[in-house]
Amino acid sequence: MCYQTRLIKKKEEIQERFNIDIQDIDNFDPTDVIKAFDYPKTPVITCNEPNKASLFNWGLIPSWSSDTSHRHYTLNARIETLNEKRSFKDVIQNRCLIIANGFYEWKWLNKSGTKKEKYLITIPNEDLFAFAGIYSSWTDMEGQIIHSYSIVTTQANEFMSKIHNTKKRMPVILKKEDESFWLNGDDYKKFGFPYEHKLISNNLDFDNHQLSIF
């Protein structure tokens, strides 16, 4: 699954890549390691406001939830079961693009997982891209609205299955030309395929870092 991402690009680069208003993400600072279990706010583009970036919390809180505890289990959403899970089935059409320029995965070196190697996964030139996401809006007891999201995942491609070699999953990375189709509500099942364009892995636990390209 995907529990750490990376976004080190400047806001102006985000604006240029996605052709959007970035005023609402002024409080976001480029971050090398964004950790899911911190439930951080990161830039997203939603289907309701496709011309601007907003800061949403990672970890979807269903609108019916009595508290925020569900977000611990909704950091990722399996595309194969979106229409089955109570937390996700009512927000399948609440689409968003989760902006990033990398993510991290661990390769298990033994069956127990006590020995691992950490990899940074990027596309060429560490360019910006978007994960497919779904989002929800939840109101707390004091009337504050919290917007939150899940990263949609699918089965790993050949390259990623050698790194994420336990569950063999990967986030749905959208091709640039498919971003608008995801936002516009195309059948989500169309996106349930591994990303087959070039990915680059950087073994962060290898001396001098070892690069692999697929």
CORCOR-V269039 format. One record per pair of residues at least 12 apart in sequence whose ideal C-beta (glycine too) atoms are under 6 Angstrom apart, sorted by the first residue. I is the first residue (numbers start at 0). J is the second residue. Records with the same first field share a line. If there is no record, write none. Layout:
I=J ; J
This chain:
0=75 ; 168
1=75 ; 102 ; 150 ; 170
2=35
3=32 ; 34 ; 103
4=33 ; 99 ; 102
5=31 ; 101
6=30 ; 99 ; 100
7=29 ; 31
8=100 ; 127
16=127
19=50 ; 51 ; 52
20=51
21=52
23=53
24=42 ; 52 ; 54
27=42 ; 54
35=57 ; 74
38=56 ; 57 ; 58 ; 70
39=57
40=54 ; 56
42=98
43=55 ; 95 ; 97 ; 148
44=96
45=95
46=94 ; 182
49=182
55=134 ; 146 ; 147 ; 148
56=147
58=70 ; 73 ; 74 ; 147
59=73 ; 135 ; 147 ; 148 ; 149
60=137 ; 147
61=86 ; 135
62=135 ; 137
73=86 ; 149
75=150 ; 152
76=149 ; 151
77=152
78=151 ; 153 ; 191
81=187
90=133 ; 135
91=187
92=184
93=133 ; 134
94=181 ; 182
95=132 ; 134 ; 148
96=129 ; 178
97=130 ; 132 ; 150
98=129
100=125 ; 127
101=119 ; 121
102=120
103=119
104=118 ; 162 ; 163
105=117
106=162 ; 164
107=164 ; 165
116=202 ; 204
117=203 ; 204
118=162 ; 200 ; 202
119=201 ; 203
120=198 ; 200
121=199
123=197
128=172
129=173 ; 178
130=150 ; 170
131=151 ; 171 ; 173 ; 181 ; 190
132=148 ; 150
133=149
134=148
135=147
150=170
151=171
152=168 ; 170
153=171 ; 191
155=167 ; 168 ; 169
156=193 ; 195
158=198 ; 213
171=190
172=194
198=213
199=212
